[in-house]
Amino acid sequence: MDNTSVQKHNHLFDPKNVHMLESKERKIQQDPKKIMDILALKQTDIVADLGCGSGYFTVPIAQKVDKVYAIDVQQEMLDVLEQKIRKQQITNIELLLSKQTNLIPLQTESTTVLLTVNTLHEFQDKEQMANEIQRVLKPHGKLAIIDFKKKDNGSGPPISIRVSQQQAIQLFEKKGLTFAKAFDLKSNYMLVLQK
């Protein structure tokens, strides 16, 4: 892993467990079709999947929109997704490595939708990442956050590092985004905010 990679601490998802990202249990909790319906994606949307992992959301989103930026801090995850892209011959996904010096390697106001799933608790500097998310969203762009509820549900990261729904809303409202709606996804919550 690149030494300049962001979030270099032991709360990152271990790429050796990549099979867990594609599990049937996850499909029950986080069905990509349901999430895309909530986001009401349009063909013309330019989507950033921040913390894309194995592309669990990236690949289905790419079937709906013109362009998807798949961003991850771990090259190993991007390599897994690259294999999937080649196998399925997908041409509208661009892989980008997040680094400490370039958290979200995109131009200012370059995305209409930014999705980040099970990653908010991993960001060491949440303020800095929130600034970056706000920067890359176009005016009226949507931010969708899915993360673990701040309570023990038998799986996921330690409760001590989880970010509650209210904390997440406050973090992004401070950056000028407006809370639009919330959804209950069993062990997770989903928030939609707008720039």
Secondary structure by P-SEA (a helix, b strand, c coil): cccccccccccccccccccccccaaaaaaccaaaaaaaaccccccccccccccccaaaaaaaacccbbbbbbccaaaaaaaaaaaaaaccccbbbbbbccccccccccccccbbbbcccccccccaaaaaaaaaaaccccbbbbbbbbccccccccccccccccaaaaaaaaaaaccccccccccccbbbbbbcc
